[in-house]
Amino acid sequence: MPALLLLLSLGLIDAANAASVTLKPTDDVKTLTSSLAPGDVITFSAGTYEITERLDWSGLGTAEQPIVLKAAEGAEVILVSSVNDQAIRIYESSYLTVQGLTLVGAEGWEDGTISPGGIRIESSTNITVTDMAFTELWRTAVYFYGDNSAITFTNNEIGDIVDGYGMYIGCGDASCWTQDSLIAENLIHDLRDDGGYAVYLEHGCQNNVVRDNVMYNLSYRGLLVASTEYGLPNVIEGNAMWGVTDLGMYIAGSALVRNNLVFNTGSYGVYTKQNSRGTLADAVISHNTIANTTREGLYVEGWATLTGMVLANNVVSNPVGDAFYAGAGQLDEGNYISGNVMTGKVDGLDPLLGHFIPGHGDADFVDATGWDFYPSSASVLVGAADASGEAYVPATDFNGAERDGASPDAGAYERRETTNPGWQIQEGFKVLGVQGGDGGEAVGGC
């Protein structure tokens, strides 16, 4: 049992040490936040804080007495870092929340004179990071290292990163893992590294949910899911991604990939193949909408003989390009492939076997050029999806609207109005839910 969990189980936590402290920009933040006890509330007053040494935050909070470090209500709190590392390190901690702070690099961040990063979460559980901004940084903005669980990372902005990833989670050799965590409703944009991803789930990461995030202007790739080492699949759903120099999503591990929008990529939309550890299984790619990709919207390699592989009810629209490719011997009868709607060249699927349905390209959407991929009135997508359990039809769509279980639509959206009743794709956070036909209260969503 990890040390922090052992201490929690033994009850070795002194609630009497809880304190409330309000910081101001002239205070020694490193010293005043170096010792955290259950129930502590550290409030940052408005202003600019110069961070010249890494802030190491560690404390064993509880569900009843969490540790909170937050901006004062309505305050703009800016941490300006000249640290050549992640500026904030949360380690060996539990039930700790960080909220409302903005972390930016000091002068020299852009040309590498200094190399500030964002936040590092290490060997911790029940950590919440929310309403934060990590911008104008040289290196990776968010790094999960060691064995972590129940991390909640929501409603944060990551942008203007020169030489790193948006989020890097885990260890390349599966010697550490992050599990049972939520990465949701974040905005990740303008990553300049030609080898960095917006979100990278390394080998060993399992049972994490990456949901309703918006990612755009990425100089390399969007998202990668590596091996779960036979653990529970990661869930990738409801995300919007565009303006990617290379490929959008790389699926190389057990995952449930559904209701995502991927478009305007410089290479593939969704690319899937066996991982370097030979542990790929149970990858379900269903009800995604992929459009305007320079290479194939969907590329499949090495699925033959693998168990639990599903490709169902997706939409790929590349009217003057390639929609799908799987070379000879890359698929077999053990893979469940059905109900996909494809516009463009298709190599490796057979429409006579129900693998795909020819689409109508841009005519299938309300306004593809305007980034509105909601099904049009004459769309082939309506009612085209395979409704069987093997196709893994989600209960709701990209907007959070309920799907028709008996006759679902293909792709990320379920048509329920003449126009898209949900969030219009744009540069900014995704707005959850749909509006009723009477223009009333928002309903649905996650």
C-alpha atoms as one frame of an Amber mdcrd trajectory, in Angstrom:
protein
   0.000   0.000   0.000   1.434   3.456  -0.900   2.612   5.465   2.113  -0.068
   8.147   1.843  -2.882   5.577   1.729  -1.378   3.748   4.721  -1.343   6.959
   6.753  -4.936   7.645   5.805  -6.026   4.155   6.792  -4.258   4.457  10.151
  -5.875   7.808  10.825  -2.535   9.592  11.325  -3.936  12.996  10.360  -4.125
  15.909  12.786  -7.284  17.906  12.019  -6.377  20.399  14.744  -3.628  21.791
  12.500  -6.112  23.034   9.875  -5.667  26.722   9.079  -6.907  29.415   6.716
  -4.254  31.664   5.217  -4.598  34.522   2.751  -1.538  35.262   0.625  -0.563
  38.464  -1.114   1.939  38.902  -3.975   4.755  40.083  -1.681   4.582  36.974
   0.505   7.011  34.054   0.409   4.615  31.654  -1.304   7.008  28.689  -1.288
   7.512  28.802   2.473   3.921  29.562   3.376   2.575  26.657   1.295   5.286
  24.100   2.070   3.463  22.429   4.968  -0.177  21.513   4.345  -2.549  19.843
   6.794  -6.091  18.490   6.448  -8.617  21.290   6.201  -6.081  23.974   5.253
  -7.425  26.663   2.935  -4.796  28.799   1.208  -6.345  31.783  -0.593  -4.375
  33.867  -3.089  -5.295  37.541  -3.204  -5.458  39.245  -6.601  -2.129  40.169
  -8.167   1.025  38.870  -9.820   3.264  36.444  -7.935   6.877  35.938  -9.018
   7.736  32.244  -8.758  11.485  31.700  -8.822  11.572  28.282  -7.115   9.353
  25.278  -7.660   6.360  25.165  -5.342   6.224  21.735  -3.681   2.780  21.047
  -2.271   2.177  17.906  -0.239  -0.538  17.095   2.244  -2.857  14.303   3.286
  -6.310  15.791   3.233  -9.474  13.759   3.654 -12.873  13.769   1.996 -14.232
  15.596   5.048 -11.248  17.950   5.373  -9.716  18.563   1.949  -6.760  20.851
   1.414  -7.617  23.804  -0.846  -5.333  26.286  -2.600  -7.418  28.782  -4.543
  -7.761  32.273  -5.938  -9.890  34.646  -3.899 -13.420  34.976  -5.242 -13.397
  37.133  -8.367  -9.621  37.677  -8.138  -7.176  37.424 -11.037  -4.165  35.574
  -9.683  -1.157  35.220 -11.982   1.866  33.111 -11.108   4.813  34.166 -13.281
   7.355  31.361 -13.331  11.060  31.544 -14.119  11.547  27.953 -12.896  13.211
  25.640 -15.411  10.786  22.868 -14.478   7.128  22.431 -13.700   6.432  25.377
 -11.403   4.026  23.431  -9.167   4.612  19.893  -7.897   1.875  18.068  -6.001
   3.292  14.857  -4.555   2.318  12.091  -2.133  -0.939  13.892  -1.460  -4.622
  13.174  -1.131  -7.832  15.214  -1.275  -6.080  18.367  -2.407  -7.678  20.976
  -4.698  -6.019  23.744  -6.702  -8.416  26.243  -8.255  -8.511  29.501 -10.152
  -4.819  30.291 -10.659  -3.115  31.321 -13.910   0.437  30.112 -14.486   2.555
  31.788 -17.175   6.206  31.818 -18.094   8.430  34.765 -17.252  10.261  36.769
 -19.911  12.367  34.434 -22.034   9.806  31.582 -22.108   9.305  31.870 -25.852
  12.890  31.689 -27.082  14.103  29.136 -24.540  16.169  31.537 -22.453  14.257
  29.938 -19.617  12.158  26.748 -19.837   9.198  26.966 -17.466   6.568  24.247
 -17.337   3.215  23.952 -15.630   2.111  21.466 -12.962   3.303  17.994 -11.978
   1.110  15.560 -10.040   3.055  12.685  -8.565   2.072   9.604  -6.540  -1.195
  11.082  -5.341  -4.890  10.342  -5.103  -8.080  12.408  -5.123  -6.455  15.548
  -6.507  -8.587  18.203  -8.227  -7.204  20.875 -10.569  -9.893  23.166 -11.925
 -10.490  26.610 -13.417  -6.767  27.035 -14.052  -4.769  28.381 -16.994  -1.335
  27.155 -18.084  -0.105  29.383 -20.892   3.051  30.829 -22.439   5.268  27.973
 -21.274   8.336  26.381 -22.798   7.830  22.790 -21.619   4.951  20.371 -20.887
   2.042  22.094 -19.190   0.619  19.153 -17.193   2.554  16.037 -16.205   1.184
  13.079 -14.228   4.019  10.902 -12.906   4.190   7.998 -10.481   1.141   6.035
  -9.392  -1.908   8.303  -9.372  -5.612   7.659  -9.020  -8.830   9.664  -8.901
  -7.327  12.810 -10.408  -9.911  15.333 -11.606  -8.619  17.839 -14.161 -11.507
  19.977 -15.397 -12.270  23.345 -16.978  -8.635  24.297 -17.453  -6.925  26.057
 -20.343  -3.602  24.946 -21.799  -2.170  27.097 -24.572   0.950  28.557 -26.176
   3.335  25.714 -25.308   6.604  25.862 -27.234   8.480  22.615 -26.586   6.291
  20.089 -24.829   2.985  18.325 -24.498  -0.298  19.695 -23.321  -0.751  16.733
 -20.960   1.683  13.842 -20.537   0.365  11.063 -18.322   2.334   8.027 -17.126
   5.663   6.338 -17.892   6.854   4.992 -21.222   7.760   1.579 -19.780   4.502
   1.151 -17.823   6.426   1.327 -14.550   3.938   3.891 -13.270   0.263   4.441
 -13.958  -2.638   6.825 -13.658  -6.076   5.297 -13.274  -9.703   6.091 -12.433
  -9.249   9.753 -13.356 -11.235  12.399 -15.243  -9.893  14.868 -17.822 -12.909
  16.854 -18.930 -14.110  20.146 -20.376 -10.622  21.549 -20.919  -9.320  23.790
 -23.690  -5.971  22.810 -25.253  -4.644  24.913 -28.109  -1.636  26.382 -29.880
   0.934  23.720 -29.099   4.037  24.482 -31.159   6.167  21.372 -30.537   6.430
  19.315 -33.739   6.673  16.161 -31.614   4.177  16.866 -28.860   0.603  15.717
 -28.262  -2.309  17.547 -26.687  -3.064  14.525 -24.457  -0.801  11.481 -24.170
  -1.893   8.463 -22.098   1.156   6.257 -21.669   1.375   2.494 -21.211  -0.276
   1.419 -17.981  -2.888   4.179 -17.813  -6.331   2.626 -17.372  -9.956   3.444
 -16.648  -9.483   7.161 -17.294 -12.124   9.330 -18.959 -11.096  12.029 -21.453
 -14.344  13.825 -22.228 -15.706  17.028 -23.779 -12.316  18.637 -24.337 -11.590
  21.058 -27.190  -8.206  20.824 -28.940  -6.999  22.886 -31.892  -3.943  24.431
 -33.548  -1.666  21.518 -32.715   1.709  21.352 -34.445   1.966  17.587 -34.197
  -0.767  15.241 -32.965  -3.897  15.346 -30.877  -4.330  12.369 -28.569  -2.687
   9.006 -27.966  -4.017   6.055 -25.984  -1.365   3.413 -25.306  -1.591   0.000
 -23.609  -3.725  -0.420 -20.499  -1.659  -3.529 -19.701  -4.919  -5.490 -19.792
  -6.597  -3.134 -17.336  -9.946  -1.454 -17.839 -10.216   0.601 -21.052  -9.820
   4.337 -21.185 -12.844   6.274 -22.412 -12.396   8.997 -25.043 -15.700  10.723
 -25.749 -17.306  13.954 -26.816 -14.054  15.695 -27.731 -13.628  18.163 -30.622
 -10.297  18.389 -32.432  -9.141  20.275 -35.512  -6.221  22.174 -36.984  -3.790
  19.304 -36.353  -0.572  19.225 -38.391  -0.292  15.430 -38.281  -2.900  12.891
 -37.109  -5.800  13.437 -34.744  -6.229  10.359 -32.548  -3.842   7.426 -32.228
  -5.514   4.421 -30.617  -3.017   1.728 -29.599  -4.599   0.419 -26.406  -7.865
  -0.699 -24.934 -10.303   2.190 -25.252 -13.888   3.191 -25.851 -13.655   5.978
 -28.444 -17.058   7.510 -29.198 -18.912  10.707 -30.096 -15.737  12.570 -31.046
 -15.340  15.142 -33.841 -12.003  15.124 -35.683 -11.528  17.296 -38.754  -9.020
  19.403 -40.695  -5.928  17.293 -40.009  -2.701  17.194 -41.975  -2.591  13.406
 -41.918  -4.974  10.748 -40.586  -8.098  11.415 -38.561  -8.066   8.300 -36.379
  -5.123   5.894 -36.665  -5.062   2.558 -34.866  -2.501  -0.241 -34.688  -0.883
  -2.707 -32.313   1.244  -1.098 -29.603   4.912  -1.802 -28.894   4.024  -4.073
 -25.964   1.746  -6.322 -28.030  -1.207  -5.814 -25.695  -3.823  -4.179 -27.915
  -7.332  -5.561 -27.363 -10.849  -4.294 -26.719 -10.641  -1.083 -28.724 -14.108
   0.158 -29.617 -14.271   3.031 -32.120 -17.887   4.006 -32.604 -20.066   6.993
 -33.538 -17.231   9.383 -34.356 -17.391  11.989 -37.123 -14.196  12.515 -39.112
 -13.902  14.973 -41.988 -11.442  16.741 -44.255  -8.293  14.795 -43.412  -5.296
  14.896 -45.735  -4.775  11.134 -45.504  -7.318   8.452 -44.586  -9.941   9.486
 -42.099  -9.655   6.020 -40.540  -6.524   3.877 -40.804  -6.441   0.379 -39.315
  -3.402  -1.854 -39.007  -2.884  -5.179 -37.252  -6.409  -5.893 -35.951  -6.521
  -9.467 -37.276  -6.527 -12.055 -34.450  -7.100  -9.372 -31.790 -10.097  -9.703
 -29.473 -12.826  -7.171 -28.813 -12.027  -4.866 -31.738 -15.027  -2.842 -32.939
 -15.380  -0.284 -35.725 -19.020   0.733 -35.953 -21.302   3.618 -36.901 -18.548
   6.113 -37.634 -18.756   8.792 -40.318 -15.825   9.662 -42.540 -16.204  12.409
 -45.127 -13.321  12.987 -47.531 -15.165  13.577 -50.813 -12.021  14.044 -52.897
  -9.682  11.941 -50.777  -9.340   8.674 -48.884 -11.877   7.654 -46.282 -10.514
   4.330 -45.016  -7.563   1.985 -45.363  -6.761  -1.450 -44.003  -4.259  -3.504
 -45.966  -4.610  -7.183 -46.792  -4.676  -9.327 -43.657  -5.090  -6.392 -41.266
  -8.708  -7.268 -40.404 -10.459 -10.573 -39.888 -13.936 -11.963 -39.200 -13.351
 -11.675 -35.466 -13.431  -7.874 -35.719 -16.902  -6.349 -35.491 -17.244  -3.841
 -38.348 -20.640  -2.413 -39.229 -22.689   0.663 -40.015 -19.908   3.064 -40.947
 -20.786   5.796 -43.449 -17.893   6.602 -45.782 -17.382   9.255 -48.443 -14.091
   8.942 -50.307 -11.899   6.037 -51.347 -12.426   2.962 -49.174  -9.795   0.219
 -49.200 -10.296  -2.849 -47.010 -14.030  -2.775 -46.214 -16.871  -4.444 -48.074
 -20.252  -2.667 -48.358 -21.895  -5.977 -49.276 -20.977  -7.287 -45.822 -22.413
  -4.219 -44.111 -19.005  -2.830 -43.256 -19.910   0.591 -44.597 -22.543   2.646
 -46.383 -21.587   5.147 -49.119 -22.101   8.687 -47.872 -22.991  11.953 -49.564
 -20.012  13.949 -48.307 -20.687  17.543 -47.295 -24.381  17.099 -48.139 -24.682
  14.829 -45.102 -24.045  17.821 -42.821 -25.796  21.106 -42.171 -22.680  23.138
 -43.032 -19.390  21.236 -43.219 -17.401  24.259 -44.378 -18.742  26.184 -41.388
 -17.771  23.340 -38.997 -21.346  22.264 -38.433 -21.352  18.476 -38.788 -24.902
  18.029 -37.560 -26.862  15.731 -39.919 -28.794  17.573 -42.615 -32.425  16.848
 -43.482 -31.398  14.627 -46.414 -28.419  13.042 -44.664 -27.538   9.397 -45.197
 -26.484   9.341 -41.540 -30.020   9.434 -40.164 -31.053   5.993 -38.961 -28.042
   4.411 -40.685 -26.263   3.079 -37.614 -26.159  -0.530 -36.493 -28.334  -0.674
 -33.351 -27.017  -3.994 -32.048 -25.201  -4.320 -28.762 -22.007  -5.375 -30.510
 -21.842  -1.908 -32.100 -21.648  -0.204 -28.696 -24.195   2.534 -29.398 -23.778
   5.200 -26.699 -26.859   6.371 -24.808 -26.214  10.011 -25.758 -24.489  11.929
 -28.559 -21.835  14.668 -28.775 -24.337  17.195 -27.404 -25.516  14.926 -24.618
 -28.824  14.348 -26.425 -30.456  10.961 -26.068 -29.935   8.595 -28.982 -32.634
   6.556 -30.654 -31.766   3.086 -29.428 -33.842   1.335 -32.092 -32.663   3.366
 -35.084 -29.642   5.483 -34.155 -27.847   7.879 -36.478 -24.266   7.279 -37.572
 -21.591   9.655 -36.385 -21.189  11.880 -33.350 -24.642  13.509 -33.524 -28.183
  12.214 -33.223 -30.496  14.384 -35.341 -33.381  15.672 -33.180 -33.933  19.171
 -34.595 -33.688  20.785 -38.026 -30.569  22.610 -36.809 -27.908  21.726 -34.277
 -29.427  22.359 -30.833 -26.080  22.137 -29.069 -22.730  23.897 -28.938 -21.478
  25.345 -32.221 -17.865  24.343 -32.836 -15.574  27.311 -32.248 -12.358  28.279
 -30.515 -13.292  28.107 -26.859 -14.590  25.750 -24.209 -17.308  23.289 -25.164
 -20.732  24.200 -23.802 -22.534  21.080 -22.658 -26.155  20.202 -23.196 -28.812
  20.888 -25.795 -31.688  23.322 -26.019 -35.220  21.997 -26.182 -37.322  22.664
 -29.258 -39.025  25.494 -27.409 -35.718  27.200 -26.700 -36.090  26.406 -23.015
 -33.657  25.206 -20.421 -30.580  23.250 -21.367 -30.998  19.502 -21.027 -28.726
  16.529 -21.445 -24.961  16.742 -21.222 -22.605  14.812 -19.025
